[in-house]
């Protein structure tokens, strides 16, 4: 499966949904914020701040 993700240019870390990404999108669209997840790490974890380690990732840090 990772080979298919790489061919498609998809990253398991950066292309997954997260509350942080959803919250930013809600702000940009002027929508009411959705309820945060119960988990602290799910609420404040931001995949954009994580180094996935993939040299081919477009969002690589």
N, CA and C atoms as a LAMMPS dump frame, in Angstrom:
ITEM: TIMESTEP
0
ITEM: NUMBER OF ATOMS
183
ITEM: BOX BOUNDS ff ff ff
-5.0000000000000000e+02 5.0000000000000000e+02
-5.0000000000000000e+02 5.0000000000000000e+02
-5.0000000000000000e+02 5.0000000000000000e+02
ITEM: ATOMS id mol type element x y z
1 1 1 N 0.818 -1.194 0
2 1 2 C 0 0 0
3 1 3 C 0.862 1.258 0
4 2 1 N 2.016 1.24 0.681
5 2 2 C 2.857 2.437 0.715
6 2 3 C 3.411 2.772 -0.674
7 3 1 N 3.657 1.751 -1.5
8 3 2 C 4.124 2.003 -2.862
9 3 3 C 3.056 2.748 -3.656
10 4 1 N 1.809 2.355 -3.501
11 4 2 C 0.71 3.033 -4.205
12 4 3 C 0.56 4.467 -3.722
13 5 1 N 0.718 4.675 -2.417
14 5 2 C 0.655 6.039 -1.885
15 5 3 C 1.777 6.9 -2.468
16 6 1 N 2.968 6.32 -2.561
17 6 2 C 4.106 7.071 -3.088
18 6 3 C 3.892 7.417 -4.559
19 7 1 N 3.417 6.471 -5.33
20 7 2 C 3.146 6.716 -6.752
21 7 3 C 2.109 7.823 -6.903
22 8 1 N 1.101 7.805 -6.056
23 8 2 C 0.044 8.814 -6.118
24 8 3 C 0.469 10.137 -5.487
25 9 1 N 1.633 10.148 -4.827
26 9 2 C 2.096 11.366 -4.175
27 9 3 C 1.361 11.651 -2.889
28 10 1 N 0.857 10.621 -2.25
29 10 2 C 0.09 10.763 -1.016
30 10 3 C 0.954 10.367 0.169
31 11 1 N 0.805 11.047 1.277
32 11 2 C 1.58 10.795 2.48
33 11 3 C 0.635 10.404 3.615
34 12 1 N 0.916 9.308 4.281
35 12 2 C 0.065 8.847 5.381
36 12 3 C -0.025 9.876 6.497
37 13 1 N 1.027 10.623 6.718
38 13 2 C 1.061 11.61 7.795
39 13 3 C 0.359 12.898 7.405
40 14 1 N 0.691 13.451 6.257
41 14 2 C 0.207 14.773 5.888
42 14 3 C -1.144 14.79 5.186
43 15 1 N -1.585 13.69 4.64
44 15 2 C -2.855 13.672 3.917
45 15 3 C -4.019 13.16 4.756
46 16 1 N -3.79 12.91 6.015
47 16 2 C -4.891 12.442 6.859
48 16 3 C -5.617 13.637 7.462
49 17 1 N -6.875 13.451 7.753
50 17 2 C -7.632 14.544 8.346
51 17 3 C -7.248 14.691 9.813
52 18 1 N -7.341 15.881 10.316
53 18 2 C -7.073 16.143 11.725
54 18 3 C -7.959 17.298 12.156
55 19 1 N -8.178 17.397 13.453
56 19 2 C -9.001 18.482 13.965
57 19 3 C -8.35 19.835 13.663
58 20 1 N -7.026 19.911 13.757
59 20 2 C -6.334 21.172 13.5
60 20 3 C -6.59 21.647 12.062
61 21 1 N -6.497 20.745 11.102
62 21 2 C -6.747 21.116 9.707
63 21 3 C -8.218 21.488 9.496
64 22 1 N -9.104 20.723 10.082
65 22 2 C -10.535 20.995 9.953
66 22 3 C -10.877 22.344 10.564
67 23 1 N -10.285 22.648 11.715
68 23 2 C -10.541 23.907 12.408
69 23 3 C -10.072 25.101 11.585
70 24 1 N -8.881 24.986 10.958
71 24 2 C -8.391 26.069 10.1
72 24 3 C -9.324 26.289 8.913
73 25 1 N -9.803 25.203 8.327
74 25 2 C -10.725 25.309 7.193
75 25 3 C -12.039 25.953 7.626
76 26 1 N -12.541 25.586 8.796
77 26 2 C -13.778 26.199 9.309
78 26 3 C -13.584 27.701 9.498
79 27 1 N -12.422 28.105 10.022
80 27 2 C -12.13 29.538 10.187
81 27 3 C -12.106 30.253 8.846
82 28 1 N -11.434 29.659 7.864
83 28 2 C -11.33 30.275 6.537
84 28 3 C -12.691 30.433 5.878
85 29 1 N -13.581 29.463 6.107
86 29 2 C -14.907 29.499 5.487
87 29 3 C -15.94 30.24 6.322
88 30 1 N -15.544 30.661 7.524
89 30 2 C -16.465 31.386 8.389
90 30 3 C -17.534 30.505 9.004
91 31 1 N -17.228 29.229 9.161
92 31 2 C -18.182 28.292 9.743
93 31 3 C -18.029 28.22 11.252
94 32 1 N -19.09 27.788 11.906
95 32 2 C -19.035 27.584 13.353
96 32 3 C -18.092 26.415 13.643
97 33 1 N -17.233 26.545 14.663
98 33 2 C -16.277 25.473 14.962
99 33 3 C -16.971 24.177 15.369
100 34 1 N -16.424 23.075 14.895
101 34 2 C -16.954 21.771 15.28
102 34 3 C -16.434 21.407 16.664
103 35 1 N -17.089 20.451 17.268
104 35 2 C -16.708 20.008 18.606
105 35 3 C -15.366 19.28 18.524
106 36 1 N -14.412 19.65 19.405
107 36 2 C -13.109 18.968 19.366
108 36 3 C -13.213 17.53 19.86
109 37 1 N -12.284 16.689 19.436
110 37 2 C -12.279 15.307 19.918
111 37 3 C -12.008 15.26 21.422
112 38 1 N -12.363 14.153 22.042
113 38 2 C -12.136 13.996 23.479
114 38 3 C -10.656 13.864 23.817
115 39 1 N -9.882 13.354 22.904
116 39 2 C -8.46 13.127 23.132
117 39 3 C -7.669 14.431 22.975
118 40 1 N -6.801 14.726 23.942
119 40 2 C -5.954 15.913 23.889
120 40 3 C -5.052 15.885 22.664
121 41 1 N -4.437 14.735 22.405
122 41 2 C -3.51 14.642 21.27
123 41 3 C -4.234 14.769 19.938
124 42 1 N -5.456 14.253 19.838
125 42 2 C -6.22 14.411 18.601
126 42 3 C -6.649 15.858 18.394
127 43 1 N -6.919 16.56 19.485
128 43 2 C -7.342 17.949 19.395
129 43 3 C -6.206 18.856 18.961
130 44 1 N -5.028 18.685 19.549
131 44 2 C -3.927 19.615 19.309
132 44 3 C -2.836 19.076 18.392
133 45 1 N -2.948 17.835 17.973
134 45 2 C -1.965 17.272 17.046
135 45 3 C -2.142 17.854 15.66
136 46 1 N -1.065 18.347 15.085
137 46 2 C -1.126 18.948 13.758
138 46 3 C -0.14 18.238 12.834
139 47 1 N -0.632 17.459 11.861
140 47 2 C 0.253 16.727 10.962
141 47 3 C 1.197 17.629 10.174
142 48 1 N 0.842 18.892 9.982
143 48 2 C 1.7 19.804 9.234
144 48 3 C 2.984 20.133 9.992
145 49 1 N 3.014 19.866 11.285
146 49 2 C 4.204 20.146 12.09
147 49 3 C 5.089 18.921 12.265
148 50 1 N 4.695 17.814 11.667
149 50 2 C 5.404 16.549 11.838
150 50 3 C 6.27 16.264 10.617
151 51 1 N 7.491 15.841 10.865
152 51 2 C 8.368 15.415 9.781
153 51 3 C 8.074 13.941 9.514
154 52 1 N 7.531 13.652 8.352
155 52 2 C 7.14 12.286 8.027
156 52 3 C 8.339 11.417 7.664
157 53 1 N 9.458 12.046 7.289
158 53 2 C 10.647 11.295 6.926
159 53 3 C 10.676 10.825 5.484
160 54 1 N 9.661 11.123 4.719
161 54 2 C 9.617 10.737 3.31
162 54 3 C 10.24 11.833 2.457
163 55 1 N 11.303 11.511 1.742
164 55 2 C 11.97 12.509 0.91
165 55 3 C 11.089 12.965 -0.257
166 56 1 N 10.137 12.15 -0.642
167 56 2 C 9.294 12.457 -1.794
168 56 3 C 8.042 13.248 -1.417
169 57 1 N 7.799 13.441 -0.141
170 57 2 C 6.564 14.105 0.317
171 57 3 C 6.6 15.588 -0.038
172 58 1 N 5.537 16.063 -0.636
173 58 2 C 5.428 17.484 -0.997
174 58 3 C 5.399 18.373 0.232
175 59 1 N 4.886 17.832 1.331
176 59 2 C 4.785 18.61 2.565
177 59 3 C 5.947 18.327 3.495
178 60 1 N 6.96 17.65 3.007
179 60 2 C 8.103 17.311 3.848
180 60 3 C 8.757 18.537 4.445
181 61 1 N 9.244 18.393 5.619
182 61 2 C 9.858 19.536 6.313
183 61 3 C 11.339 19.502 6.173
